[in-house]
Amino acid sequence: MEHPTNNNEKNDGLANRLNQECYCITLDRKALNTSLQDQLVETRNNPIGANELNKLFSATPVFVPKTEIEAMERIVRAIESAAELPLYQEQVLSWAPEIAAFDPGPIGALMGYDFHLGSDGPQLIEVNTNAGGAFLNVLLARAQKRCCNPSEQSAATNQMLDRFEEAVFDMFKQEWQRQSAVAMPNRIAIVDNDPESQFMFLEFELACQLLQARGIDTVILDPSELEYIDGTLTAHGQKIDMIYNRLVDFAFEDPDHVLLKQAYLEGAVVVTPNPRVHAMLANKQNLTLLSDSQILRSWGLDEAAVECLEGLYRGLRLYQETMQQSCGLLGGNCF
């Protein structure tokens, strides 16, 4: 007797089958690039070339089973629950830079959780406070030419795309309000080292456009453009209220970031994500705690969350093996 198959099983089987057997060309590159250019016309003074777009966007599809998306969401919720435990915080702060002890309130805008997908289900590789790609993926999703039948998720996907700008704006507003009593920031700076040379510079421009469209003056800056005098952080004579931090110097230890560090520690600017968020969530050493079921139970994490995190050790090992292989190809030593 055959057992009925639920919708999730059908969707998962279809996704796996498509990954193994679907070799169709899913993107009309010319049409895609035209659509992308149309969306970018208000963002850039100079047109972006097809070669640059092709570096950012792959034409190869990856189909993710719904159950794996749900599993990733459960792991993220479990990690964030663990990070709220006082004993967890005490432990991670013991090996974090001193600056992480300062907690101004923000919890981190546009956090990223990186997973590898495989036969054992999604494996967390790292938590990333410096995540990129959200703006570019929305840009792509709105431009992509569909080659497959609409899925059951299409309506939900369209709803998320329609709400993306408002959701991002709300995220920045909430980060601001976690630290400041003022209703809204007047000026936000997107900060990275030599931002125009960054692979994700287009994303900085998209973020800038989104925030400006909602009434917040937004600029893209190198840290060298910042000045801090008499308790006020400025750039080119204009006060900076909030920083969307894309630096990989997570503790502001570089001498070039000393003014930003001082302004942050004195509460003169709201920074998101900030050094404390990195220490709580993104320090890779934290994975040794998050994958230790016995410790997590003793600290009071609920059983469902503990079970979600029991497989993280495999993800940590996979990450280390991947990094070792990459370093070996480059002839270096990462560890």
N, C-alpha and C positions, 0 to 999 in steps of 0.2 A: 504494500500500500504506500502510495506516495504521500509525503507530508507537504502541506502547503508552504510556500516560500513567501516570507514577508517582503515588504517593499525594500527595506534596507538591504536584505540579502540579494535581491535582484539588482539593485543599484550598485552594490559592491562588486558583484560578479561582472556586471557590464563594464565598470571602471577598470577592473583587472584585465578583462578581455581586450578592451580598447588599448590599454597600455602595451599589451603583448602583440596585438594583431593589426592595430590601426596605423597604417603608414601614409594616410592621405595627407596632402598638403593643406593645412588648415587656414593658412593666411594668404590672402592675395596681397603681396608685399606692396605693390604699387598703390592699391586702394587703401591699404592700411596706412602707408606713409602720408598719403593725401589727407586722410582723416585726422591723423596725428598733427599734421601741419596746420589744419584748420583749427584744431583745439589750441595750438600753441601760438597762434597769430597774435594774441594779446599779451603773451608772456615774454616773447623775445623780440628785440629790435632787429636781429638778423635771423634769417631762416635757418633751421637746423637741417643738415644734409641727410640723405638717405643712409649713407654709410654709418653716421653716428646713431641713427635710429636703429639700424640693424645690429649694432653692437649692444644696444640696450634690450632688445626684444627678440626672443627666440621664436622660430616658426614651428618648433616641435611641441606638440601638446603633451601634457601630463594630466591624467584623469585620477582624481583622488576619491576613494570610496567615502561615502557619508559617515560610516562607522569610524573611519580613521580621523576624519575631521572632528567628530564628537570626542574621540579619545584624546586628541590634542587639546581640545578645549578643557577636558577634565584635568589633564596634567597641568595646564596653566593655572586653573583655579586652585589646584592642590598646592602648587608652588607658592602662589600668592597668599594662601592661607598659612602655610608654614612660615613664610616671611613675617607674619604678624605675631608669631609666638615670641614672648620676651626672652626665653632661653636661647632660641635660635638667634635672635638679634644680638644677644650678649656674646655668643660664640663667634659669629661672623665679624663683629666689630673688633674682636681680639686679634684678628689677623688683617684687618683693613687699615688703610692709611688713616692718620689722625683726623684728617678733615671729615671723614665719614661720621664722626661723632656728632657733628652739627646737623640738626634736623630742622630745616625751615618749613617743612610741610608738604611740598609737591611730591608726587609719587611717580612721575616720569611720563612724558608724552611720547606716544608712538613707540611703545615698548615692542621688542621683537623676541620671538621664541623660535629658534631654528631647529627643525626636525629633519631626520633622514627617514625615508619611508622604505620599508622592506617587508619580508615575509613574516617578521616578528612584530609587525605593527610599527607605529611611529616611535622613533627613538630621539629623545631630546639631545641635541649636540651642545647647545649653549643658549643662555639667555643674553639678549643683546639690547643694551640701553641706547646704543648708537645705530639702531636699525634704520635701514633705508628701503625704499621700494613701494611704499603705500601709494604715494601720489602717481608714480609711474604705472603701477598696476591698474589703477583706476583709469588712467589715460588709455592704456591698452585695452581694457575691458570695454570701454565705450567705443573704441575704434575697430575692434576685432570683427572680422567677417566670419559668421557662423557657417560651419560645414555640417554640423550634426543636428539631429532633431532636438528641439527644446527639451530640457530636462525638467524634472519636478521642482528643481531648485531655481528655475529661471525667474519666476516671479519674485522670490526672496532676493535673488541676486540683483535684479533690477531695482528693488526697493533699497538695498544697501548702496547701490551706485547713486541713486537719486538723493540719498541722505548723506553721502560722504562728506561734502563740504561742511554741512551743518554739524556733523559729528566731530570733525576735526576742530572746527571753531569752538565747539562746546568743550572739547578736551583742553585746549589752551586756556579757555576762560576759567575752567575749573582748577587747572594748575595755578593760574594767577591768584585765584580767590583762596586757595589753600594757604597762601602766605600773605596776601595783601588785603587790607580792608577797603581799598579803592575798588570801585566797580569794575573797571576795565583798564588795561594798559594803553598808553598812548602810542608807544613805539616798541616794536619787537625787532631784535637783531638775530638773524640766523648766522651762527658763528662757526667757522672752520678755518683751518690753516690753508691759506692760498685757495679760497673757495672755487675760483674759476678753473683751477686745474683739477678739481675733484671729479671723479667718475660720475658722481651723483649731482653735479652742479645743476643739471636740468631740473632735478627734483627740488632743489633749493628755490629755483625760479617759480616752480609750480606752487610751492608752499607760500612764497612771498605773494604771489598773485591772489591766492585764496584768502589770506589774511587781510590784504589790502582791500579786496572786494567787500569785506565786512567791516570796513572803517578803521582798521588798525594800520598805521604807518609801519611798514616792514622793510628792513634793509638786510643785505647780505654782506657780512664783514669778515675780515681777517682780524684775529685778536690784536695785532699791532695797531689797528685803527682805534682801539679803545683808549680812553683817558679816564682816570679816576681822581677827582680833585674835590676836596671838602665834602666827601660823602655822596658825590654824584657821579655816576658812570655816564660818560658821553662818547660820541663818535662824531667827528667833524662838527663839533659845537652843538649837537643835538642830544638830549637826554635819552638814555636807553633804559626802559623800564623792565624789560623781560628779554631773556636770551633763550632761543631754541638752540641747544648745545649739540653740535655735531663733532666736537673734538674727540679724539681717541686718547687724549691725556685725561683720563677719568678723574684723577685727583688734583688736577691743575698744578702739577709739579714742575712743568717746564718753565724756565725763567721768563719766557715770552708771555706766560699766562698769569704772571704775578698780580697784575692789576685786576684781572677778572677774579682771581682767587680772593683778593682783599675785599672787593666789592661784594662778592658772594657771602663771605664770612661775616661781613658787617651788615648784611641784610639790605644793602643798597640796590640790589637787583634780584629779580626772580629768575632762577636758572632751572631749565627742564630739558632733559634729565640732568640730575645733579650728582655729585660724588657719593652722597649717601645712598641714592637709589642704586647706583652701580655696586656699591659694597653689599647691599642687602640682597640683590638679585643676580647680578651679572658676573661677579667674581667666580671664576671657574672652580676655585677651591670649595665653594659652597655646595657643589654637586656631591661632594663626599658626605655632607650632612643630609642633603635632600634624598640621597639614595640609601640612607641607613634607617631601616624600618624600626629597629629597636630604639634608637635615639629619638626618632620622631614620635613614637608612641609614648615614651617616657616624658616627653615635653608637652604632651596633651593634644597632638594632632589627631583628628578623628580618623577612624579606621578606613573609611572609604577613601580619604585623601592619601593615607599611608599606602594603601594598595595601588593607587594610581602611580605613586612614585617609586614603587619597588623595582621597576625596570630601568631606572635612571642610570644605574651603574653600567649597564650595557652601553647606554648612550655615551657615557663618559669615556669608556674604553674605545668605542668606535671613533669618537672625536680624536683621542690621542693617536690612534692608529692612522687616521687620515692625515693628521698633522705630521706624523713621522714620515709617512710616505711622501708627502709634499716636500718636506725639508730634505729628504733623501734625493728627490729629483733635482732639487736646487743645489745639492751638494753642501747643505748646511746642517746645523744642529739646533733644533728648536727648544730642547729641554736641558 
